[in-house]
């Protein structure tokens, strides 16, 4: 039998990355970062969105400003890339599509990356951004953490840190293909291996080591949200592709949060790759997902 082939541009990009990395015996983190900035190629440029390099709370990044959006509503987008890769450059267009649909601004944070900066530097940067926005006059209900893959982990963990600190917290958190299991134990890492064109168990372990080795244990709830008590957590959005290797992470996260009484929306991308909203503007399912996010976002605000 022939091996499955990519069915969309994102799958083609992932397969191309893996093919090219196969030609490099020991790719450096610097090379991987250059490669992962190519992530943005999957996303069409959103119309009517402008960008500005700036910093919030001492954290650099790109401010995403859709025309006619409310500048007093801010999303904090924490990018994926295994805590070590990805950037505001790779994610600004994705942030633009989500912010435009929701009618908000977005700040794509260039948080400190591993291995130069270990856990919990990335979480601390997210908290710093949130607190700086509060100091600027934003209401906590107007600030929404958003994250994909490892960034989904960070969006959840920064919210738990804010809850621990006893101050204001967001009312909702949005995640895409969140990678939460730092024990690398998900069953679909194996069962979906043939249909996921990016992720391998070895690659995940490499990023786990970059992020937490020597800093904490993989069972620390602040590094691994599957060990958290989600009681009192804000409403949560999860979307994930059912053929991706990290599918089981989203399934377990959904089950855990629901059991604690969290208002969870779990949107399934049938036949879609890891972080399929990257295909915004190029694939109908990705565009549909962006609209579902926006409907969810507005429904949460309607409760205020």
Secondary structure as GFF3:
##gff-version 3
##sequence-region A 1 304
A	DSSP	alpha_helix	9	21	.	.	.	ID=ss1
A	DSSP	alpha_helix	29	36	.	.	.	ID=ss2
A	DSSP	three_ten_helix	37	42	.	.	.	ID=ss3
A	DSSP	beta_strand	49	56	.	.	.	ID=ss4
A	DSSP	beta_strand	59	66	.	.	.	ID=ss5
A	DSSP	beta_strand	70	78	.	.	.	ID=ss6
A	DSSP	alpha_helix	88	102	.	.	.	ID=ss7
A	DSSP	beta_strand	104	109	.	.	.	ID=ss8
A	DSSP	alpha_helix	121	135	.	.	.	ID=ss9
A	DSSP	three_ten_helix	140	142	.	.	.	ID=ss10
A	DSSP	beta_strand	143	148	.	.	.	ID=ss11
A	DSSP	alpha_helix	150	165	.	.	.	ID=ss12
A	DSSP	beta_strand	172	176	.	.	.	ID=ss13
A	DSSP	alpha_helix	188	191	.	.	.	ID=ss14
A	DSSP	alpha_helix	201	212	.	.	.	ID=ss15
A	DSSP	three_ten_helix	225	227	.	.	.	ID=ss16
A	DSSP	beta_strand	235	241	.	.	.	ID=ss17
A	DSSP	alpha_helix	247	259	.	.	.	ID=ss18
A	DSSP	beta_strand	264	269	.	.	.	ID=ss19
A	DSSP	three_ten_helix	276	279	.	.	.	ID=ss20
A	DSSP	alpha_helix	284	302	.	.	.	ID=ss21
###
